[in-house]
Amino acid sequence: MFIHPNIPGLTEKLTSTDTAQNLPLASFISNKKQVEGAIILVEIAPIRFALGGTVPTQAGLGGKLEPGSVINLESNEEVTTFQYISAESGIAATLQYTPQFPKE
């Protein structure tokens, strides 16, 4: 498992749906610092994800992450453009999401 070199924010539990969604906007700033990365752990069911404005689909667009997979986002742009969706219709996944902020 990768340990991010920045300061972690609060971990949030997220649930995927049959509609693509972004990470929570409220988590992008902490103490006036912008998010610089994130660690995301997939639990229970698989998801599809995409970056850079691409919208993942259940039909196969975007990378697929199985339960137990961890993805490390390494920039503000990766975090703010990350989108995810349940890989299979009607089967929600849970994600553990921890944003990362720059050191002082």
Residue frames as qw, qx, qy, qz and C-alpha x, y, z in Angstrom:
[[0.000, 0.889, 0.457, 0.000, 0.00, 0.00, 0.00],
 [0.393, 0.455, -0.012, 0.799, 1.26, 3.48, -0.87],
 [0.325, -0.713, -0.407, 0.470, 1.51, 6.05, 1.92],
 [0.304, 0.840, 0.205, 0.401, 1.05, 9.57, 0.58],
 [0.548, 0.055, -0.281, 0.786, 3.80, 12.08, 1.52],
 [0.125, -0.484, -0.051, -0.865, 1.30, 14.85, 2.37],
 [0.195, -0.027, 0.663, -0.722, -0.97, 15.51, 5.36],
 [0.110, -0.350, -0.891, -0.267, -4.18, 13.43, 5.33],
 [0.400, -0.241, 0.020, -0.884, -7.59, 15.01, 5.65],
 [0.599, -0.051, 0.604, -0.524, -10.61, 13.28, 7.16],
 [0.020, -0.002, 0.945, 0.325, -11.47, 9.90, 5.68],
 [0.589, 0.170, 0.130, -0.779, -14.97, 9.68, 4.22],
 [0.393, 0.128, 0.908, 0.070, -17.04, 6.64, 3.32],
 [0.402, 0.354, -0.245, -0.808, -18.68, 7.02, -0.09],
 [0.619, 0.222, 0.746, -0.107, -21.17, 4.82, -1.94],
 [0.015, -0.141, 0.635, 0.759, -21.25, 4.35, -5.70],
 [0.580, 0.441, 0.438, -0.526, -24.46, 4.46, -7.72],
 [0.647, 0.387, 0.591, 0.288, -25.55, 3.78, -11.29],
 [0.283, 0.939, 0.098, 0.169, -24.73, 7.42, -12.12],
 [0.659, 0.228, -0.220, 0.682, -21.15, 8.69, -12.40],
 [0.333, -0.931, -0.143, -0.057, -20.18, 11.07, -9.62],
 [0.363, 0.656, -0.404, 0.525, -17.23, 13.15, -8.47],
 [0.506, -0.195, -0.617, 0.571, -15.53, 13.09, -5.08],
 [0.210, -0.843, -0.470, 0.157, -17.10, 15.48, -2.52],
 [0.306, 0.751, 0.024, 0.584, -16.35, 19.11, -3.39],
 [0.467, -0.852, 0.064, -0.226, -16.24, 20.06, 0.31],
 [0.866, -0.383, 0.170, 0.273, -13.14, 17.89, 0.78],
 [0.693, 0.544, 0.064, 0.468, -11.01, 19.78, -1.78],
 [0.145, 0.681, -0.263, 0.668, -9.90, 22.55, 0.64],
 [0.722, -0.559, -0.368, 0.175, -8.72, 22.30, 4.25],
 [0.478, -0.683, -0.030, 0.552, -7.24, 25.14, 6.28],
 [0.281, 0.871, -0.112, -0.387, -7.12, 27.22, 3.07],
 [0.184, -0.449, 0.792, 0.371, -4.98, 24.57, 1.35],
 [0.752, 0.321, -0.247, -0.520, -6.05, 22.85, -1.85],
 [0.922, -0.103, 0.370, -0.049, -6.09, 19.08, -2.09],
 [0.147, 0.705, -0.631, -0.289, -2.91, 17.65, -3.65],
 [0.330, 0.189, -0.912, -0.151, -3.79, 13.98, -3.77],
 [0.750, -0.222, 0.204, -0.589, -5.96, 11.24, -2.34],
 [0.014, 0.168, -0.986, 0.002, -6.00, 7.60, -1.39],
 [0.726, 0.012, -0.037, -0.686, -9.11, 5.63, -2.34],
 [0.146, -0.137, 0.976, -0.082, -9.83, 2.08, -1.18],
 [0.609, -0.039, -0.429, -0.666, -12.60, 0.12, -2.91],
 [0.268, -0.086, 0.870, -0.405, -14.75, -2.12, -0.71],
 [0.587, 0.266, 0.597, -0.478, -17.64, -4.58, -1.24],
 [0.704, 0.548, 0.450, 0.040, -18.16, -4.29, -5.05],
 [0.549, 0.029, 0.324, 0.770, -16.21, -3.09, -8.12],
 [0.182, 0.842, 0.162, -0.481, -16.31, 0.40, -9.59],
 [0.622, 0.463, 0.259, 0.576, -15.29, 1.98, -12.89],
 [0.244, -0.813, -0.082, 0.522, -13.41, 5.27, -12.74],
 [0.582, 0.563, 0.217, 0.545, -12.05, 7.91, -15.10],
 [0.382, -0.573, -0.084, 0.720, -10.01, 11.11, -14.86],
 [0.232, -0.168, 0.362, 0.887, -9.64, 14.38, -16.76],
 [0.430, 0.284, -0.009, -0.857, -13.30, 14.96, -17.51],
 [0.412, 0.034, -0.831, -0.373, -14.02, 11.51, -18.98],
 [0.672, -0.217, 0.280, -0.651, -17.25, 10.07, -17.59],
 [0.065, -0.178, 0.982, 0.019, -17.00, 6.35, -16.73],
 [0.709, -0.001, -0.209, -0.674, -19.81, 4.01, -17.76],
 [0.740, -0.178, 0.601, -0.245, -21.09, 0.63, -16.70],
 [0.860, 0.495, 0.033, -0.120, -20.71, -0.40, -20.35],
 [0.907, -0.001, 0.066, 0.416, -16.95, -0.46, -19.93],
 [0.351, 0.751, -0.110, 0.549, -15.48, 3.04, -20.27],
 [0.306, -0.784, 0.371, -0.393, -12.92, 3.74, -17.56],
 [0.281, 0.341, -0.862, 0.246, -10.67, 1.61, -15.42],
 [0.784, -0.405, -0.344, -0.321, -12.19, -1.12, -13.28],
 [0.015, 0.463, -0.712, 0.527, -11.22, -1.49, -9.63],
 [0.678, -0.270, -0.673, -0.122, -12.17, -4.61, -7.68],
 [0.627, -0.754, -0.014, -0.195, -12.81, -4.74, -3.91],
 [0.813, -0.419, 0.112, 0.388, -9.53, -4.40, -2.04],
 [0.585, 0.463, 0.150, 0.649, -8.00, -2.20, -4.75],
 [0.289, -0.768, -0.139, 0.555, -6.32, 1.04, -3.72],
 [0.510, 0.649, 0.216, 0.522, -5.79, 3.97, -6.06],
 [0.422, -0.542, -0.112, 0.718, -3.44, 6.83, -5.27],
 [0.335, 0.864, 0.263, 0.270, -4.29, 10.17, -6.87],
 [0.671, -0.215, -0.063, 0.707, -1.20, 12.37, -7.01],
 [0.168, 0.108, 0.127, 0.972, -2.42, 15.84, -8.01],
 [0.290, 0.344, 0.365, -0.815, -5.20, 18.36, -7.52],
 [0.488, 0.288, -0.420, -0.709, -6.36, 17.76, -11.08],
 [0.354, 0.003, -0.929, -0.111, -6.59, 13.99, -10.61],
 [0.002, -0.286, -0.787, 0.547, -8.66, 14.42, -7.43],
 [0.310, 0.422, 0.211, -0.826, -10.99, 17.09, -8.80],
 [0.533, 0.320, -0.457, -0.636, -11.64, 15.25, -12.10],
 [0.005, 0.062, -0.995, 0.077, -11.92, 11.72, -10.64],
 [0.685, -0.030, -0.033, -0.727, -15.35, 10.23, -11.38],
 [0.050, -0.119, 0.988, -0.084, -16.65, 6.82, -10.36],
 [0.715, -0.013, -0.174, -0.677, -19.69, 4.62, -10.97],
 [0.764, -0.147, 0.596, -0.198, -20.85, 1.18, -9.86],
 [0.029, -0.337, 0.817, 0.467, -19.33, -1.32, -12.31],
 [0.100, -0.271, -0.924, -0.251, -22.58, -3.30, -12.38],
 [0.354, -0.417, -0.242, -0.801, -26.09, -1.90, -12.42],
 [0.716, -0.527, -0.197, -0.413, -27.75, -1.93, -8.99],
 [0.864, -0.253, -0.279, 0.335, -24.66, -3.16, -7.12],
 [0.082, -0.959, 0.137, -0.234, -23.27, -0.34, -4.97],
 [0.732, 0.130, -0.394, 0.540, -19.64, -0.24, -3.89],
 [0.409, -0.902, -0.068, 0.124, -18.27, 1.51, -0.85],
 [0.591, 0.538, -0.211, 0.564, -15.13, 3.61, -1.05],
 [0.546, -0.706, -0.144, 0.427, -12.88, 4.86, 1.74],
 [0.449, 0.727, 0.091, 0.512, -11.61, 8.25, 0.51],
 [0.533, -0.679, -0.108, 0.494, -8.83, 10.21, 2.24],
 [0.399, 0.883, -0.001, 0.247, -7.81, 13.54, 0.68],
 [0.739, -0.226, -0.067, 0.631, -4.18, 14.66, 1.06],
 [0.061, 0.993, 0.079, 0.065, -3.00, 18.24, 1.64],
 [0.563, 0.577, -0.337, 0.487, 0.44, 19.88, 1.34],
 [0.646, -0.405, -0.378, 0.526, 2.74, 20.05, 4.32],
 [0.162, -0.933, -0.127, 0.295, 3.40, 23.46, 5.88]]
